[in-house]
């Protein structure tokens, strides 16, 4: 049997959005990124959020938003309490947490389209 040509690493996470300008503003605020001059490509339907590391985050207005009770992905934080306070100050819905599950403490939040995301702190 031949070896798989597919690499064992994630390239990009797609986040479905219904309003691209609102989503760009929201994610830019969440990650403290500039919004000046930000434009979506592909006739305004795709936006690449600037991320650190190898994994990308792509806002995608090409498909309908179908919410799930599962989180799409999580983002690391070094201070879960400061993260929770940051979310509350911005009135970002916190669905759960902070919750300590041993190896990590996390909060689950929702973006304006109801997509669930997590912020996790290593314990």
Helices and strands as residue ranges (DSSP letters): E 12-16, H 20-30, E 46-49, E 56-60, E 74-76, H 80-89, E 94-100, E 104-110, E 116-122
